[in-house]
Amino acid sequence: MLDECKALANETRLRVLEWLKEPDVHFPERADETAELGVCVGLIQQKAGTSASTMSAHLAILQRAGFLSATRRGQWIYYRRDDARIRAFTEQLHRVL
């Protein structure tokens, strides 16, 4: 549970999770043919205003914590929230605290 809490202890990572909760609202420019895969890392990086390496590190932390899943298509990586994992974490947090 500590890794999950550390992953959430950053404003940018929290915003990414918020944006990916409603990707159609926050990333309307997504291509229809890849929408089912999630949101391309480039769009997330652009919205956050970070460098590619910084965003890559943030996304890796969220993925290791289990909050995101990634799908590679060609040279692009697409990210989606793992809502079941997020829900399980919040339920565990509620039980512990």
VMD Tcl script that draws the C-alpha trace (Angstrom):
set ca {
  {0.00 0.00 0.00}
  {2.95 2.33 0.53}
  {3.88 2.29 -3.18}
  {0.34 3.27 -4.10}
  {0.36 6.15 -1.62}
  {3.72 7.36 -2.94}
  {2.36 7.23 -6.49}
  {-0.52 9.49 -5.46}
  {1.72 11.94 -3.59}
  {2.39 14.03 -6.69}
  {0.12 16.66 -8.22}
  {0.93 15.77 -11.81}
  {0.22 12.08 -11.27}
  {-3.08 12.90 -9.57}
  {-4.05 15.13 -12.51}
  {-3.18 12.37 -14.99}
  {-5.47 9.95 -13.14}
  {-8.19 12.59 -13.09}
  {-7.83 13.26 -16.82}
  {-7.89 9.56 -17.66}
  {-11.09 9.11 -15.68}
  {-12.87 11.04 -18.46}
  {-10.58 10.81 -21.48}
  {-13.24 12.00 -23.95}
  {-13.60 15.23 -21.99}
  {-9.91 15.89 -21.37}
  {-8.50 14.55 -24.66}
  {-11.13 15.25 -27.32}
  {-8.46 15.25 -30.03}
  {-7.88 11.48 -29.64}
  {-8.18 9.46 -32.82}
  {-11.33 7.34 -32.96}
  {-9.43 4.26 -34.16}
  {-7.21 4.17 -31.06}
  {-9.67 5.47 -28.43}
  {-10.32 1.96 -27.08}
  {-6.59 1.64 -26.30}
  {-6.54 4.68 -24.04}
  {-4.72 7.97 -24.40}
  {-1.39 8.34 -26.19}
  {1.50 9.34 -23.97}
  {2.19 12.33 -26.22}
  {-1.23 13.83 -25.53}
  {-0.82 13.32 -21.79}
  {2.62 14.91 -21.88}
  {1.36 17.86 -23.90}
  {-1.57 18.50 -21.53}
  {0.70 18.29 -18.48}
  {3.32 20.55 -20.02}
  {6.21 18.29 -19.01}
  {9.16 16.82 -20.83}
  {8.88 13.35 -22.32}
  {11.27 11.88 -19.76}
  {9.40 13.43 -16.83}
  {6.04 12.17 -18.07}
  {7.49 8.75 -18.76}
  {8.68 8.56 -15.15}
  {5.27 9.65 -13.82}
  {3.43 7.11 -15.96}
  {5.83 4.33 -14.96}
  {5.21 5.05 -11.27}
  {1.43 4.97 -11.79}
  {1.73 1.76 -13.78}
  {3.90 0.05 -11.12}
  {1.34 1.05 -8.50}
  {-1.30 -0.70 -10.61}
  {-3.34 2.42 -11.36}
  {-2.63 2.42 -15.12}
  {-2.32 -0.17 -17.83}
  {-0.33 0.41 -21.00}
  {-0.80 -0.87 -24.54}
  {1.83 -0.45 -27.23}
  {0.74 -0.01 -30.82}
  {3.66 0.58 -33.14}
  {5.81 3.36 -31.72}
  {3.05 4.72 -29.48}
  {2.04 3.73 -25.96}
  {-1.53 4.28 -24.80}
  {-2.57 4.49 -21.15}
  {-5.84 3.68 -19.42}
  {-6.88 3.79 -15.79}
  {-7.37 0.49 -14.01}
  {-10.55 1.49 -12.20}
  {-10.92 -1.90 -10.51}
  {-7.45 -1.58 -9.01}
  {-8.10 2.02 -7.94}
  {-11.36 0.95 -6.29}
  {-9.62 -1.95 -4.48}
  {-6.93 0.43 -3.21}
  {-9.45 2.95 -1.88}
  {-11.40 0.17 -0.16}
  {-8.20 -1.15 1.42}
  {-7.26 2.36 2.52}
  {-10.71 2.81 4.07}
  {-10.39 -0.50 5.98}
  {-6.92 0.33 7.29}
  {-7.61 3.93 8.24}
}
mol new
graphics top color blue
foreach p $ca { graphics top sphere $p radius 0.5 }
foreach p [lrange $ca 0 end-1] q [lrange $ca 1 end] { graphics top cylinder $p $q radius 0.2 }
display resetview
